[in-house]
């Protein structure tokens, strides 16, 4: 292995998006997962959608996604690699940036980065590259990692940020993921919250409509609903990529595990800033 791959990356959002102390974080994530009661999934989970806001807001919904992953691994076998797909909240960029290094540390400890899987993805398309720069200070992908450390502690990770909504780029990534899945059991996790808007009813109704498209694996329906004034998923590219990968693997529908928004659990946010959170599983 090349020396430059012997790098430990660190969760920069610890203490902001989630607790910075090991015991507190382990207790919080464990509670979210243990208290979740998702519908049982037939077959093997190949894709998930999970939210990425501050854990006090989105954590209970994310717990449904990762309880499903934990229970499914016990039944259908653990994934060989979990590929976390996020995006940059700050700016778009060219290509897909995979986090470099050999480990990624959170207050829960070190998670192994699957350098062999990353190399295979890189070899498939030149737009998929090792580049840590977009990851610096970006929480969309890293907020999933403590949940994976609790739910699937032995599964190595690939942590990726998709730089744009370009359909050709998403197709290149899903082709690479499909190739990787020929020899490995791959779990793809799309990190995304749902609609952000002051109007609680607008958020609730829009999100329910969006989740109907997701449940039907209606990728074009999701894309048609999205625009800059109505971002039905802030992480549109990760969601489209996960849905596309799931369809390529043979999934026929998405199972909505849980939906809440910040106005449900924090009514004081209504009329100010309401954010939707959904957990979805795709199985084969």
Short mmCIF file of the C-alpha atoms (twelve columns), coordinates in Angstrom:
data_MODEL
# 
_entry.id   MODEL 
# 
loop_
_atom_site.group_PDB 
_atom_site.id 
_atom_site.type_symbol 
_atom_site.label_atom_id 
_atom_site.label_alt_id 
_atom_site.label_comp_id 
_atom_site.label_asym_id 
_atom_site.label_seq_id 
_atom_site.Cartn_x 
_atom_site.Cartn_y 
_atom_site.Cartn_z 
_atom_site.pdbx_PDB_model_num 
ATOM 1   C CA . UNK A 1   0.000   0.000   0.000   1 
ATOM 2   C CA . UNK A 2   1.257   3.446   -0.825  1 
ATOM 3   C CA . UNK A 3   2.522   5.522   2.079   1 
ATOM 4   C CA . UNK A 4   0.164   8.361   1.264   1 
ATOM 5   C CA . UNK A 5   -2.756  6.025   1.929   1 
ATOM 6   C CA . UNK A 6   -1.608  5.525   5.534   1 
ATOM 7   C CA . UNK A 7   -3.558  8.571   6.670   1 
ATOM 8   C CA . UNK A 8   -6.087  8.918   9.466   1 
ATOM 9   C CA . UNK A 9   -8.882  11.395  8.769   1 
ATOM 10  C CA . UNK A 10  -10.944 12.830  11.611  1 
ATOM 11  C CA . UNK A 11  -14.609 13.789  11.931  1 
ATOM 12  C CA . UNK A 12  -14.492 17.568  12.061  1 
ATOM 13  C CA . UNK A 13  -18.128 17.946  13.116  1 
ATOM 14  C CA . UNK A 14  -17.765 16.120  16.422  1 
ATOM 15  C CA . UNK A 15  -19.032 18.380  19.180  1 
ATOM 16  C CA . UNK A 16  -21.211 20.304  16.751  1 
ATOM 17  C CA . UNK A 17  -23.457 17.932  14.798  1 
ATOM 18  C CA . UNK A 18  -23.108 15.106  17.309  1 
ATOM 19  C CA . UNK A 19  -21.523 14.714  20.748  1 
ATOM 20  C CA . UNK A 20  -17.777 15.002  20.916  1 
ATOM 21  C CA . UNK A 21  -17.411 12.590  23.851  1 
ATOM 22  C CA . UNK A 22  -17.278 8.834   23.224  1 
ATOM 23  C CA . UNK A 23  -19.636 7.754   26.019  1 
ATOM 24  C CA . UNK A 24  -22.280 10.356  25.218  1 
ATOM 25  C CA . UNK A 25  -22.169 9.639   21.473  1 
ATOM 26  C CA . UNK A 26  -22.320 5.864   21.949  1 
ATOM 27  C CA . UNK A 27  -25.296 6.217   24.284  1 
ATOM 28  C CA . UNK A 28  -27.142 8.558   21.902  1 
ATOM 29  C CA . UNK A 29  -26.615 6.518   18.734  1 
ATOM 30  C CA . UNK A 30  -27.313 3.244   20.526  1 
ATOM 31  C CA . UNK A 31  -30.587 4.656   21.843  1 
ATOM 32  C CA . UNK A 32  -31.685 5.859   18.408  1 
ATOM 33  C CA . UNK A 33  -30.990 2.449   16.878  1 
ATOM 34  C CA . UNK A 34  -32.370 0.347   19.715  1 
ATOM 35  C CA . UNK A 35  -35.617 2.315   19.948  1 
ATOM 36  C CA . UNK A 36  -36.305 2.198   16.189  1 
ATOM 37  C CA . UNK A 37  -38.898 -0.298  15.029  1 
ATOM 38  C CA . UNK A 38  -38.626 -0.448  11.236  1 
ATOM 39  C CA . UNK A 39  -40.770 -2.723  9.109   1 
ATOM 40  C CA . UNK A 40  -38.936 -5.971  8.398   1 
ATOM 41  C CA . UNK A 41  -37.299 -6.036  4.991   1 
ATOM 42  C CA . UNK A 42  -37.411 -8.993  2.613   1 
ATOM 43  C CA . UNK A 43  -34.093 -9.979  1.078   1 
ATOM 44  C CA . UNK A 44  -30.825 -8.082  1.455   1 
ATOM 45  C CA . UNK A 45  -30.572 -4.322  1.829   1 
ATOM 46  C CA . UNK A 46  -28.418 -2.808  -0.930  1 
ATOM 47  C CA . UNK A 47  -29.315 0.850   -0.418  1 
ATOM 48  C CA . UNK A 48  -30.405 3.259   2.280   1 
ATOM 49  C CA . UNK A 49  -31.424 6.880   2.506   1 
ATOM 50  C CA . UNK A 50  -30.667 8.478   5.874   1 
ATOM 51  C CA . UNK A 51  -30.741 12.100  7.091   1 
ATOM 52  C CA . UNK A 52  -27.675 14.032  8.210   1 
ATOM 53  C CA . UNK A 53  -28.782 16.971  10.374  1 
ATOM 54  C CA . UNK A 54  -27.769 17.508  13.975  1 
ATOM 55  C CA . UNK A 55  -28.459 14.274  15.807  1 
ATOM 56  C CA . UNK A 56  -30.937 15.845  18.231  1 
ATOM 57  C CA . UNK A 57  -33.131 16.586  15.196  1 
ATOM 58  C CA . UNK A 58  -32.584 13.821  12.639  1 
ATOM 59  C CA . UNK A 59  -30.993 11.100  14.771  1 
ATOM 60  C CA . UNK A 60  -34.220 9.263   15.669  1 
ATOM 61  C CA . UNK A 61  -35.087 8.923   11.959  1 
ATOM 62  C CA . UNK A 62  -31.551 7.879   11.015  1 
ATOM 63  C CA . UNK A 63  -31.833 5.244   13.723  1 
ATOM 64  C CA . UNK A 64  -34.528 3.514   11.671  1 
ATOM 65  C CA . UNK A 65  -32.205 3.193   8.678   1 
ATOM 66  C CA . UNK A 66  -29.387 1.766   10.753  1 
ATOM 67  C CA . UNK A 67  -31.579 -0.522  12.855  1 
ATOM 68  C CA . UNK A 68  -32.781 -1.953  9.540   1 
ATOM 69  C CA . UNK A 69  -29.164 -2.340  8.392   1 
ATOM 70  C CA . UNK A 70  -28.105 -4.015  11.643  1 
ATOM 71  C CA . UNK A 71  -31.017 -6.440  11.698  1 
ATOM 72  C CA . UNK A 72  -30.694 -7.215  7.995   1 
ATOM 73  C CA . UNK A 73  -26.978 -7.952  8.348   1 
ATOM 74  C CA . UNK A 74  -27.775 -10.488 11.069  1 
ATOM 75  C CA . UNK A 75  -30.227 -12.201 8.722   1 
ATOM 76  C CA . UNK A 76  -28.722 -11.757 5.251   1 
ATOM 77  C CA . UNK A 77  -25.037 -11.275 6.097   1 
ATOM 78  C CA . UNK A 78  -23.015 -8.132  6.642   1 
ATOM 79  C CA . UNK A 79  -22.043 -6.004  3.652   1 
ATOM 80  C CA . UNK A 80  -18.459 -6.336  2.463   1 
ATOM 81  C CA . UNK A 81  -18.274 -2.560  2.081   1 
ATOM 82  C CA . UNK A 82  -20.539 0.393   2.872   1 
ATOM 83  C CA . UNK A 83  -20.299 3.279   0.411   1 
ATOM 84  C CA . UNK A 84  -21.494 6.550   1.948   1 
ATOM 85  C CA . UNK A 85  -22.577 9.138   -0.617  1 
ATOM 86  C CA . UNK A 86  -22.732 12.772  0.439   1 
ATOM 87  C CA . UNK A 87  -22.349 16.134  -1.272  1 
ATOM 88  C CA . UNK A 88  -20.930 19.574  -0.560  1 
ATOM 89  C CA . UNK A 89  -23.213 22.138  1.059   1 
ATOM 90  C CA . UNK A 90  -20.742 24.875  0.135   1 
ATOM 91  C CA . UNK A 91  -20.003 24.536  -3.566  1 
ATOM 92  C CA . UNK A 92  -20.202 22.217  -6.530  1 
ATOM 93  C CA . UNK A 93  -17.075 20.621  -7.970  1 
ATOM 94  C CA . UNK A 94  -16.097 18.303  -10.773 1 
ATOM 95  C CA . UNK A 95  -16.427 14.569  -10.332 1 
ATOM 96  C CA . UNK A 96  -16.803 12.327  -7.300  1 
ATOM 97  C CA . UNK A 97  -14.330 12.858  -4.459  1 
ATOM 98  C CA . UNK A 98  -13.461 9.772   -2.414  1 
ATOM 99  C CA . UNK A 99  -11.915 10.371  0.982   1 
ATOM 100 C CA . UNK A 100 -8.300  9.233   1.023   1 
ATOM 101 C CA . UNK A 101 -6.572  7.537   3.905   1 
ATOM 102 C CA . UNK A 102 -6.791  4.227   5.709   1 
ATOM 103 C CA . UNK A 103 -8.988  5.141   8.687   1 
ATOM 104 C CA . UNK A 104 -11.584 7.702   9.693   1 
ATOM 105 C CA . UNK A 105 -11.919 8.525   13.361  1 
ATOM 106 C CA . UNK A 106 -14.924 9.723   15.329  1 
ATOM 107 C CA . UNK A 107 -15.292 9.864   19.116  1 
ATOM 108 C CA . UNK A 108 -16.306 6.172   18.829  1 
ATOM 109 C CA . UNK A 109 -12.882 5.228   17.451  1 
ATOM 110 C CA . UNK A 110 -11.376 4.407   14.079  1 
ATOM 111 C CA . UNK A 111 -13.422 3.126   11.150  1 
ATOM 112 C CA . UNK A 112 -11.536 1.318   8.400   1 
ATOM 113 C CA . UNK A 113 -11.557 2.873   4.941   1 
ATOM 114 C CA . UNK A 114 -11.655 0.242   2.194   1 
ATOM 115 C CA . UNK A 115 -8.755  1.337   0.011   1 
ATOM 116 C CA . UNK A 116 -9.110  -1.651  -2.332  1 
ATOM 117 C CA . UNK A 117 -12.759 -0.827  -3.032  1 
ATOM 118 C CA . UNK A 118 -11.843 2.840   -3.530  1 
ATOM 119 C CA . UNK A 119 -9.123  1.865   -6.001  1 
ATOM 120 C CA . UNK A 120 -11.590 -0.250  -7.958  1 
ATOM 121 C CA . UNK A 121 -14.056 2.628   -8.183  1 
ATOM 122 C CA . UNK A 122 -11.298 4.994   -9.295  1 
ATOM 123 C CA . UNK A 123 -10.128 2.587   -11.983 1 
ATOM 124 C CA . UNK A 124 -13.597 2.505   -13.549 1 
ATOM 125 C CA . UNK A 125 -13.925 6.179   -14.446 1 
ATOM 126 C CA . UNK A 126 -11.472 9.120   -14.383 1 
ATOM 127 C CA . UNK A 127 -14.114 11.398  -12.838 1 
ATOM 128 C CA . UNK A 128 -13.968 9.338   -9.637  1 
ATOM 129 C CA . UNK A 129 -10.869 10.440  -7.733  1 
ATOM 130 C CA . UNK A 130 -9.203  10.473  -4.338  1 
ATOM 131 C CA . UNK A 131 -9.573  14.050  -3.085  1 
ATOM 132 C CA . UNK A 132 -9.940  15.033  0.542   1 
ATOM 133 C CA . UNK A 133 -10.376 18.749  -0.088  1 
ATOM 134 C CA . UNK A 134 -14.192 18.770  -0.575  1 
ATOM 135 C CA . UNK A 135 -14.554 16.712  2.631   1 
ATOM 136 C CA . UNK A 136 -12.945 19.350  4.850   1 
ATOM 137 C CA . UNK A 137 -15.708 20.684  7.102   1 
ATOM 138 C CA . UNK A 138 -18.476 18.932  5.148   1 
ATOM 139 C CA . UNK A 139 -20.904 17.022  7.375   1 
ATOM 140 C CA . UNK A 140 -23.208 15.269  4.896   1 
ATOM 141 C CA . UNK A 141 -21.196 12.052  4.655   1 
ATOM 142 C CA . UNK A 142 -19.338 12.101  7.968   1 
ATOM 143 C CA . UNK A 143 -22.553 12.363  10.009  1 
ATOM 144 C CA . UNK A 144 -23.410 8.836   8.860   1 
ATOM 145 C CA . UNK A 145 -20.221 7.286   10.182  1 
ATOM 146 C CA . UNK A 146 -21.007 6.986   13.932  1 
ATOM 147 C CA . UNK A 147 -24.248 5.207   13.022  1 
ATOM 148 C CA . UNK A 148 -22.315 2.773   10.829  1 
ATOM 149 C CA . UNK A 149 -19.765 2.223   13.596  1 
ATOM 150 C CA . UNK A 150 -22.561 1.109   15.925  1 
ATOM 151 C CA . UNK A 151 -24.759 -0.779  13.445  1 
ATOM 152 C CA . UNK A 152 -22.085 -2.415  11.246  1 
ATOM 153 C CA . UNK A 153 -18.830 -2.144  13.228  1 
ATOM 154 C CA . UNK A 154 -16.869 -4.652  11.129  1 
ATOM 155 C CA . UNK A 155 -17.815 -3.223  7.727   1 
ATOM 156 C CA . UNK A 156 -15.144 -1.103  5.982   1 
ATOM 157 C CA . UNK A 157 -16.181 2.147   4.351   1 
ATOM 158 C CA . UNK A 158 -15.819 4.236   1.247   1 
ATOM 159 C CA . UNK A 159 -16.751 7.872   1.937   1 
ATOM 160 C CA . UNK A 160 -17.634 9.870   -1.169  1 
ATOM 161 C CA . UNK A 161 -18.956 13.304  -2.094  1 
ATOM 162 C CA . UNK A 162 -20.709 13.811  -5.430  1 
ATOM 163 C CA . UNK A 163 -19.789 17.171  -6.918  1 
ATOM 164 C CA . UNK A 164 -22.885 17.961  -8.996  1 
ATOM 165 C CA . UNK A 165 -26.276 16.739  -10.231 1 
ATOM 166 C CA . UNK A 166 -24.855 15.924  -13.675 1 
ATOM 167 C CA . UNK A 167 -26.730 12.807  -14.886 1 
ATOM 168 C CA . UNK A 168 -23.650 11.557  -16.749 1 
ATOM 169 C CA . UNK A 169 -21.586 11.797  -13.571 1 
ATOM 170 C CA . UNK A 170 -24.200 9.931   -11.540 1 
ATOM 171 C CA . UNK A 171 -24.387 7.269   -14.267 1 
ATOM 172 C CA . UNK A 172 -20.592 6.884   -14.190 1 
ATOM 173 C CA . UNK A 173 -20.654 6.440   -10.423 1 
ATOM 174 C CA . UNK A 174 -23.469 3.899   -10.450 1 
ATOM 175 C CA . UNK A 175 -21.729 1.958   -13.225 1 
ATOM 176 C CA . UNK A 176 -18.630 1.824   -11.032 1 
ATOM 177 C CA . UNK A 177 -20.685 0.745   -8.006  1 
ATOM 178 C CA . UNK A 178 -22.411 -1.933  -10.068 1 
ATOM 179 C CA . UNK A 179 -19.011 -3.266  -11.145 1 
ATOM 180 C CA . UNK A 180 -17.821 -3.266  -7.529  1 
ATOM 181 C CA . UNK A 181 -20.946 -5.211  -6.557  1 
ATOM 182 C CA . UNK A 182 -20.061 -8.030  -8.928  1 
ATOM 183 C CA . UNK A 183 -17.536 -9.324  -6.397  1 
ATOM 184 C CA . UNK A 184 -18.647 -7.714  -3.126  1 
ATOM 185 C CA . UNK A 185 -21.836 -7.238  -1.156  1 
ATOM 186 C CA . UNK A 186 -22.150 -3.475  -1.392  1 
ATOM 187 C CA . UNK A 187 -24.385 -1.265  0.746   1 
ATOM 188 C CA . UNK A 188 -24.856 2.258   -0.646  1 
ATOM 189 C CA . UNK A 189 -26.029 4.946   1.785   1 
ATOM 190 C CA . UNK A 190 -27.397 8.231   0.433   1 
ATOM 191 C CA . UNK A 191 -27.063 11.037  2.955   1 
ATOM 192 C CA . UNK A 192 -29.816 13.610  2.559   1 
ATOM 193 C CA . UNK A 193 -32.399 15.618  4.413   1 
ATOM 194 C CA . UNK A 194 -35.643 16.530  2.675   1 
ATOM 195 C CA . UNK A 195 -37.448 19.826  2.065   1 
ATOM 196 C CA . UNK A 196 -36.376 22.927  4.049   1 
ATOM 197 C CA . UNK A 197 -39.060 25.597  4.367   1 
ATOM 198 C CA . UNK A 198 -40.720 27.728  7.079   1 
ATOM 199 C CA . UNK A 199 -44.161 26.325  6.148   1 
ATOM 200 C CA . UNK A 200 -44.749 23.139  8.137   1 
ATOM 201 C CA . UNK A 201 -47.653 21.958  5.963   1 
ATOM 202 C CA . UNK A 202 -45.707 22.546  2.766   1 
ATOM 203 C CA . UNK A 203 -42.810 20.482  4.091   1 
ATOM 204 C CA . UNK A 204 -45.063 17.648  5.249   1 
ATOM 205 C CA . UNK A 205 -47.088 17.429  2.027   1 
ATOM 206 C CA . UNK A 206 -44.099 17.820  -0.277  1 
ATOM 207 C CA . UNK A 207 -42.072 15.203  1.579   1 
ATOM 208 C CA . UNK A 208 -44.908 12.680  1.528   1 
ATOM 209 C CA . UNK A 209 -45.222 13.144  -2.226  1 
ATOM 210 C CA . UNK A 210 -41.466 12.753  -2.642  1 
ATOM 211 C CA . UNK A 211 -41.439 9.564   -0.598  1 
ATOM 212 C CA . UNK A 212 -44.149 8.109   -2.829  1 
ATOM 213 C CA . UNK A 213 -41.796 8.568   -5.779  1 
ATOM 214 C CA . UNK A 214 -38.941 7.004   -3.811  1 
ATOM 215 C CA . UNK A 215 -41.067 4.026   -2.757  1 
ATOM 216 C CA . UNK A 216 -41.967 3.445   -6.406  1 
ATOM 217 C CA . UNK A 217 -38.273 3.759   -7.389  1 
ATOM 218 C CA . UNK A 218 -39.449 6.547   -9.664  1 
ATOM 219 C CA . UNK A 219 -36.127 8.283   -10.231 1 
ATOM 220 C CA . UNK A 220 -37.430 10.626  -12.914 1 
ATOM 221 C CA . UNK A 221 -40.323 11.589  -10.646 1 
ATOM 222 C CA . UNK A 222 -37.925 12.636  -7.901  1 
ATOM 223 C CA . UNK A 223 -35.811 14.605  -10.360 1 
ATOM 224 C CA . UNK A 224 -38.846 16.355  -11.861 1 
ATOM 225 C CA . UNK A 225 -39.958 17.543  -8.421  1 
ATOM 226 C CA . UNK A 226 -36.550 19.073  -7.611  1 
ATOM 227 C CA . UNK A 227 -35.556 22.637  -8.377  1 
ATOM 228 C CA . UNK A 228 -33.552 25.297  -6.563  1 
ATOM 229 C CA . UNK A 229 -36.703 26.693  -4.937  1 
ATOM 230 C CA . UNK A 230 -37.999 23.251  -3.970  1 
ATOM 231 C CA . UNK A 231 -35.104 21.014  -3.047  1 
ATOM 232 C CA . UNK A 232 -37.068 17.894  -2.220  1 
ATOM 233 C CA . UNK A 233 -33.725 16.328  -1.283  1 
ATOM 234 C CA . UNK A 234 -30.798 18.586  -0.482  1 
ATOM 235 C CA . UNK A 235 -28.672 15.572  -1.439  1 
ATOM 236 C CA . UNK A 236 -30.382 14.910  -4.757  1 
ATOM 237 C CA . UNK A 237 -27.321 13.355  -6.407  1 
ATOM 238 C CA . UNK A 238 -26.664 10.831  -3.588  1 
ATOM 239 C CA . UNK A 239 -30.348 9.842   -3.541  1 
ATOM 240 C CA . UNK A 240 -30.545 9.410   -7.322  1 
ATOM 241 C CA . UNK A 241 -27.313 7.412   -7.262  1 
ATOM 242 C CA . UNK A 242 -28.576 5.108   -4.479  1 
ATOM 243 C CA . UNK A 243 -31.912 4.588   -6.231  1 
ATOM 244 C CA . UNK A 244 -30.187 3.881   -9.543  1 
ATOM 245 C CA . UNK A 245 -27.774 1.425   -7.937  1 
ATOM 246 C CA . UNK A 246 -30.666 -0.327  -6.200  1 
ATOM 247 C CA . UNK A 247 -32.518 -0.711  -9.504  1 
ATOM 248 C CA . UNK A 248 -29.384 -2.049  -11.167 1 
ATOM 249 C CA . UNK A 249 -29.089 -4.634  -8.403  1 
ATOM 250 C CA . UNK A 250 -32.681 -5.753  -8.961  1 
ATOM 251 C CA . UNK A 251 -34.614 -3.786  -6.346  1 
ATOM 252 C CA . UNK A 252 -38.210 -3.079  -7.319  1 
ATOM 253 C CA . UNK A 253 -39.311 -0.678  -4.619  1 
ATOM 254 C CA . UNK A 254 -38.188 1.400   -1.691  1 
ATOM 255 C CA . UNK A 255 -39.488 0.728   1.791   1 
ATOM 256 C CA . UNK A 256 -40.129 3.929   3.754   1 
ATOM 257 C CA . UNK A 257 -39.020 3.098   7.289   1 
ATOM 258 C CA . UNK A 258 -39.713 6.414   8.989   1 
ATOM 259 C CA . UNK A 259 -40.597 10.026  8.309   1 
ATOM 260 C CA . UNK A 260 -40.601 12.990  10.661  1 
ATOM 261 C CA . UNK A 261 -39.789 16.637  10.291  1 
ATOM 262 C CA . UNK A 262 -38.406 19.140  12.735  1 
ATOM 263 C CA . UNK A 263 -41.839 20.723  13.078  1 
ATOM 264 C CA . UNK A 264 -43.257 17.431  14.376  1 
ATOM 265 C CA . UNK A 265 -40.802 17.087  17.230  1 
ATOM 266 C CA . UNK A 266 -39.919 20.754  17.732  1 
ATOM 267 C CA . UNK A 267 -43.159 22.683  17.087  1 
ATOM 268 C CA . UNK A 268 -41.419 25.961  17.851  1 
ATOM 269 C CA . UNK A 269 -39.648 25.611  14.473  1 
ATOM 270 C CA . UNK A 270 -42.912 25.931  12.544  1 
ATOM 271 C CA . UNK A 271 -43.025 29.219  10.683  1 
ATOM 272 C CA . UNK A 272 -39.263 29.601  11.092  1 
ATOM 273 C CA . UNK A 273 -37.336 26.709  9.529   1 
ATOM 274 C CA . UNK A 274 -38.777 23.200  9.138   1 
ATOM 275 C CA . UNK A 275 -36.680 20.342  7.736   1 
ATOM 276 C CA . UNK A 276 -37.904 16.913  6.633   1 
ATOM 277 C CA . UNK A 277 -36.130 13.647  7.492   1 
ATOM 278 C CA . UNK A 278 -36.774 10.313  5.818   1 
ATOM 279 C CA . UNK A 279 -35.315 6.811   6.207   1 
ATOM 280 C CA . UNK A 280 -35.718 4.422   3.265   1 
ATOM 281 C CA . UNK A 281 -34.371 0.939   2.485   1 
ATOM 282 C CA . UNK A 282 -33.942 -0.773  -0.895  1 
ATOM 283 C CA . UNK A 283 -33.684 -4.557  -0.959  1 
ATOM 284 C CA . UNK A 284 -33.070 -7.355  -3.459  1 
# 
